[in-house]
């Protein structure tokens, strides 16, 4: 995630009770999230420093997994790009941990840019956030690459970090040639490597 001042950064979030409220539950978890974001007065921009320590707020995190296609089968999820977070990263609780996927918080500038391009669409603000974050975090990623849609929403309550975030997962599929050029653009993201799903499920990566 991009390094920003936690005291001044404003992030999009909402009270987690809405995600559990039957009045908002429709279809998939993504449908529920979109309904929440489109309901006036429910989702708000709040100081990240406040949201990170709240027991009631969920921060919306667009999260993009980079996948490498199999050159023979064209299967888009043969390998995933993983990296280690260093101590120069903004989230102390994730230092020296491995991550899969890139992204960050939705800021007011993402909503403003989306609205300047037409009618506000919550998914549009998420993709504007991802475009900004990917440019900041990665070098040599094709600027014309398409961010794919997904139905996956992640809410993991098992850790202190994940319990206050709601992951909105997207993906980008790249070919083998382009995959080999991608590098980290930030000191907080290091040791980038493409790892197969089989390897990631092995004991070596689970430990």
N, C-alpha and C positions, 0 to 999 in steps of 0.2 A: 504494500500500500504506500501511497505517496506520503512523504514526510510533510506534515503541516502542523501549525501551532494548535495544540489541543484546546488551549484556552480561548482562542479566537475563532476556530473553525466551527461553522454551523453545518449540522448534518440532518438529513431527513430521517425522521423516526415517528413512531406512534406507540400508544399504550398497548402492551401485549394483550390486554383483555379483549381488544377488538378481534384479534386473530383467533380467539377461543369462543367468541360470541356467536351463537347460532344465527343471529340476524345477518351476519356478514359471511357465513359459510355458504359458498356456492360452487358446485362443481369441484374443480381441482384446487389445491392450495394456492396456485397462481391466480386463479379466478378470485379467490378470497382476498389475496393481496391487492389485486387491481381494484376490487370494489372498495377496499379500505382507502387506497390512495386517491380514488375518485370521489370519496365522500367528503364534502366540505367540512373543514375544521378538525378532521381526525388526524391526518398526517401533518406534522409541523417540523420546521427547522429549529433545532435546539443546539446549544453549545455542546460540542463533543465531550468536553470535560465533565459536564453534568450527565449526559447520556451514558457514558462509560461506567458510572457508579450507581446508576438507577436500577432499582429492583422491578420497575414497572415498564420501562421503555424498551422497545426493540428498534435498533438501527438497521435501516435497509442497506444491504451491501450487494451491489451488482458484482458478480464474480465470474471471471472468464477463464475457462480451461482451454489451454492450447493443445490440440491433438495433432499427431503426425499420421498421415495416411500411409497405408501399406501400399508400396508401389505396384504390387502384383494384383492384389484383390481390390484395391482402392477403399478398403475398410478404413473409415476416418479416425478410429480410436485405437490404432495399433500401439501407439506410444503417447505418453503424456509428458508435458514439460514440468519438471519439478525444480525447486530451488530451496536454499537455506536462508533463513532470516538472520542477519547479523545484529550486533549490538548497536549499530548506527540507525536501525529502524525505529519508527515512531512508537511501536507497540512493545513495551518492555516485556510483557507476558509471553511474547512469541519469539523472543531472542533464542537463537541456536536451534530452532525447530524447523523441520521440513514442511514445505507447503506445496500444494498443487493448485494452480490458478492464480490469476492476477485481478486486481480491481481495488475498490475502496468505497468510501462513503459518497452518497449523492449530495452535492453542494448546491446552493442557490443558483450558481452560474450554469449548472447543467439544466435546470428547469427553465431559466431565462433563455438559454440558447435554443432549447427545444421549442419554446413558444415563439421565438423570432422566426423559426422555420415553418410555422403553421400552428394548427390547433394543438393544445397541450395533450400529450399522450404520456401516461406514466411510464410505459415501456420505452418511449422515446427518450425521456430524461435518463433512464437507466443506461441506455446505449450511448448517450452523450457522455455520461460519466465514464463508461468503459473506454470510449475513444480517448478521452483526456488521460485517463490513468495508464492506458497501454502505451501512449506516446511518451509519457513521463517515465515509465518503468522499463520499457524494452527498446533496444536499438535494432535496426534492420528488419523490423516487422513491416510487411507490405502495407502501405497506407490505404490501399484499395481493398484490403482483405475484408470479407463479409463476416459480421458477427451473427452467428446462427441463433435462432430462437430455441427456447427450451421450456419444458413444463416443470422443471425441478426447483423446488423451494426447500432450503435447508434451515432447520431450527434445532440445534443440538444444545441441550441443557446440561451436558455432562461436565463442561468446563466453565471457568469464570469468564473467559473471553467469548466463547460461542453463545452463552446464555443471554447475552445482551445484543446479539446480532441476528438478523434474518438474512440468510444467503439467497440471492436471486441469481441462479446459475445460467450462464450462457456458454457458448463454445466457439472456437475458431479452428477449422481444419486447414492444415498447411501441408504442402508436399515435402518430400525428403530434402530437396535442394534448398528450399527456403528455410526449412527447420534448422539446417546447419549454420545459417547466418545469424540467427537470433541471439542477441546478447543482452546482458543486464545493463540498464541505464542508470542504476542507482546503487550506491554503496551498501544499502540495506538488504539487497537481494544478491546472493552469491551462489557459486557452484551450480549454475544451471545445467541440467542434463535431461535427456529424453530417456524415459524409463517405460518399459512395457507394463501393461496391466498385470500380466503374470508375475513379473518381478515385484511389483508393488504389493501384491498379495502374498509374497513370500515372507518367511520368518525374518529375513534380513531387514526388510523395511518395516516390519511390524514391531521390531524390538526398539 
